[in-house]
Amino acid sequence: MKTATVIGSGISGCMYAWALQQKGWNVNVIERASATGGGCRTFTFAGHPYTWGPRHFLSPYPEAYEFLNKIVPLRDLKKINYNYQDDIDTFFTYPPHEDDIDKLPEADQVRQELRDRPDVAEGANYEEFYTQRMGPTIYRRFNESFNKKAWMLESNAEMDFGIAATVKRNALETGERHEFKDWYNCYPLASDGYNKWFDYLLEGCEVRLNSNITNFDIENSIVVLEDGEKIKSDIIVSTISPDILMDNAFGELRYMGRDCHFMVLPGERIFPENVYFIYYPNPETKITRLVEYKQFTQHESPNSLVVIEIPSKKNKLYPMLIQSEVDKAQKYIDNMPDHIFSVGRMGTYRYIDIDDIILAGFEFKKQM
Ligand SMILES: Cc1cc2nc3c(=O)[nH]c(=O)nc-3n(C[C@H](O)[C@H](O)[C@H](O)COP(=O)(O)OP(=O)(O)OC[C@H]3O[C@@H](n4cnc5c(N)ncnc54)[C@H](O)[C@@H]3O)c2cc1C
């Protein structure tokens, strides 16, 4: 029987392991953490469930929804985000809602700018794209400082890769205030979130936890664990950053991370009904977002977990939407031997979500 080593047991590792196992492969999943699921695993803080960065299921694809919902029943969300404009001490819903334009001191100017917008935003970088999409005043208020802060950029023009394809939200919300009205926008009903799904996907695979891979001999399809043990297989499916796999041969890839600070606050709910995120675009505070996890998890407690997110380079979470970095990642991928598959958010260096990974797993199953 052919053997595969899967590096990492996040959603990508689990989906690809499942695909291979279904096709009769012998699959070894190697995970350095003490549990499967990567960033989508539900842990608890003082009994309050959370994932590392909120991970709701957001998708236009029924086949991805059905696959997940069958194992982990999902609850529909009517998710609203707030955005705090400190100069006028006002919370707006985000994306900005057309009914709120009058709350802005520049309301007349904003209306004119909205009328003057091109039908399709085609800007070559984040700054141009958003200015075209929402007009310069809304861009300046809601996006300009926020984006620079979130990605630690001097200028938003530096973000010059795939903005239009990555932006999923409406420019302006109309009607009801929750976002993604035409998509699946869900979260698992179970208090342990997606965790049972990982067990389901990995059934029949050998899973080794607490096993950090420190060396890669990709030509010979060998991975080496921290204790020196070598594992050879017919193929390797890697869900980690390709620069690590190839020893930084073409230079290190840039990522953005987040420091997360956990606070349990007294109160059944801290944010207003259906408000899940609060964004802080003002440059004076380092905070980009507050998240009230109970809104997702429905955890029962007289208290509520709120997590403060602050941009950081200490961990690698988000690939940069910068053409030169994407080109560098592609160079790594193009130079990998045919028996190495670099997949997932890090492995492809693409801003892909849970649903994209499910569909990529289906495709992989067909190919194998
Ligand atoms: C903060 C954040 C929030 C997000 N929110 C959403 C959302 O709301 N909705 C949505 O659809 N998508 C969201 N996404 C995207 C989606 O969650 C990710 O694309 C997906 O979870 C990535 O899964 P993955 O398996 O590729 O990576 P990961 O989950 O990062 O898994 C990689 C695994 O590899 C392991 N590993 C790393 N190095 C080694 C090594 N040397 N040896 C062994 N194991 C190793 C890690 O421990 C980890 O378990 C979010 C992403 C981030 C970063």
PDBQT file of the ligand as one rigid body, heavy atoms in Angstrom, charges set to zero:
ROOT
HETATM    1  C1  LIG A 401      -6.702  34.220  12.692  1.00  0.00    +0.000 C 
HETATM    2  C2  LIG A 401      -7.443  33.541  11.560  1.00  0.00    +0.000 A 
HETATM    3  C3  LIG A 401      -8.823  33.590  11.509  1.00  0.00    +0.000 A 
HETATM    4  C4  LIG A 401      -9.505  32.942  10.472  1.00  0.00    +0.000 A 
HETATM    5  N1  LIG A 401     -10.863  32.999  10.439  1.00  0.00    +0.000 NA
HETATM    6  C5  LIG A 401     -11.525  32.295   9.493  1.00  0.00    +0.000 A 
HETATM    7  C6  LIG A 401     -12.931  32.279   9.461  1.00  0.00    +0.000 A 
HETATM    8  O1  LIG A 401     -13.592  32.934  10.291  1.00  0.00    +0.000 OA
HETATM    9  N2  LIG A 401     -13.550  31.520   8.506  1.00  0.00    +0.000 N 
HETATM   10  C7  LIG A 401     -12.846  30.801   7.580  1.00  0.00    +0.000 A 
HETATM   11  O2  LIG A 401     -13.452  30.112   6.743  1.00  0.00    +0.000 OA
HETATM   12  N3  LIG A 401     -11.514  30.824   7.582  1.00  0.00    +0.000 NA
HETATM   13  C8  LIG A 401     -10.847  31.547   8.514  1.00  0.00    +0.000 A 
HETATM   14  N4  LIG A 401      -9.489  31.542   8.517  1.00  0.00    +0.000 N 
HETATM   15  C9  LIG A 401      -8.820  30.731   7.518  1.00  0.00    +0.000 C 
HETATM   16  C10 LIG A 401      -8.855  29.241   7.852  1.00  0.00    +0.000 C 
HETATM   17  O3  LIG A 401      -9.172  29.074   9.207  1.00  0.00    +0.000 OA
HETATM   18  C11 LIG A 401      -7.520  28.711   7.575  1.00  0.00    +0.000 C 
HETATM   19  O4  LIG A 401      -7.285  28.865   6.209  1.00  0.00    +0.000 OA
HETATM   20  C12 LIG A 401      -7.408  27.227   7.959  1.00  0.00    +0.000 C 
HETATM   21  O5  LIG A 401      -7.792  26.998   9.273  1.00  0.00    +0.000 OA
HETATM   22  C13 LIG A 401      -5.994  26.848   7.729  1.00  0.00    +0.000 C 
HETATM   23  O6  LIG A 401      -5.840  25.498   8.036  1.00  0.00    +0.000 OA
HETATM   24  P1  LIG A 401      -4.464  24.817   7.744  1.00  0.00    +0.000 P 
HETATM   25  O7  LIG A 401      -4.624  23.389   8.057  1.00  0.00    +0.000 OA
HETATM   26  O8  LIG A 401      -3.983  25.170   6.386  1.00  0.00    +0.000 OA
HETATM   27  O9  LIG A 401      -3.419  25.509   8.751  1.00  0.00    +0.000 OA
HETATM   28  P2  LIG A 401      -3.300  25.447  10.330  1.00  0.00    +0.000 P 
HETATM   29  O10 LIG A 401      -4.602  25.417  10.999  1.00  0.00    +0.000 OA
HETATM   30  O11 LIG A 401      -2.354  26.554  10.661  1.00  0.00    +0.000 OA
HETATM   31  O12 LIG A 401      -2.600  24.050  10.593  1.00  0.00    +0.000 OA
HETATM   32  C14 LIG A 401      -1.222  23.824  10.415  1.00  0.00    +0.000 C 
HETATM   33  C15 LIG A 401      -0.826  22.737  11.414  1.00  0.00    +0.000 C 
HETATM   34  O13 LIG A 401       0.528  22.363  11.155  1.00  0.00    +0.000 OA
HETATM   35  C16 LIG A 401       1.163  22.133  12.403  1.00  0.00    +0.000 C 
HETATM   36  N5  LIG A 401       2.616  22.292  12.215  1.00  0.00    +0.000 N 
HETATM   37  C17 LIG A 401       3.282  23.429  11.888  1.00  0.00    +0.000 A 
HETATM   38  N6  LIG A 401       4.598  23.187  11.796  1.00  0.00    +0.000 NA
HETATM   39  C18 LIG A 401       4.776  21.863  12.042  1.00  0.00    +0.000 A 
HETATM   40  C19 LIG A 401       5.938  21.032  12.097  1.00  0.00    +0.000 A 
HETATM   41  N7  LIG A 401       7.160  21.496  11.857  1.00  0.00    +0.000 N 
HETATM   42  N8  LIG A 401       5.757  19.721  12.406  1.00  0.00    +0.000 NA
HETATM   43  C20 LIG A 401       4.514  19.218  12.645  1.00  0.00    +0.000 A 
HETATM   44  N9  LIG A 401       3.390  19.978  12.618  1.00  0.00    +0.000 NA
HETATM   45  C21 LIG A 401       3.518  21.287  12.320  1.00  0.00    +0.000 A 
HETATM   46  C22 LIG A 401       0.561  23.206  13.308  1.00  0.00    +0.000 C 
HETATM   47  O14 LIG A 401       0.733  22.899  14.678  1.00  0.00    +0.000 OA
HETATM   48  C23 LIG A 401      -0.899  23.188  12.855  1.00  0.00    +0.000 C 
HETATM   49  O15 LIG A 401      -1.679  22.290  13.604  1.00  0.00    +0.000 OA
HETATM   50  C24 LIG A 401      -8.780  32.226   9.497  1.00  0.00    +0.000 A 
HETATM   51  C25 LIG A 401      -7.392  32.185   9.547  1.00  0.00    +0.000 A 
HETATM   52  C26 LIG A 401      -6.720  32.837  10.562  1.00  0.00    +0.000 A 
HETATM   53  C27 LIG A 401      -5.224  32.759  10.594  1.00  0.00    +0.000 C 
ENDROOT
TORSDOF 0
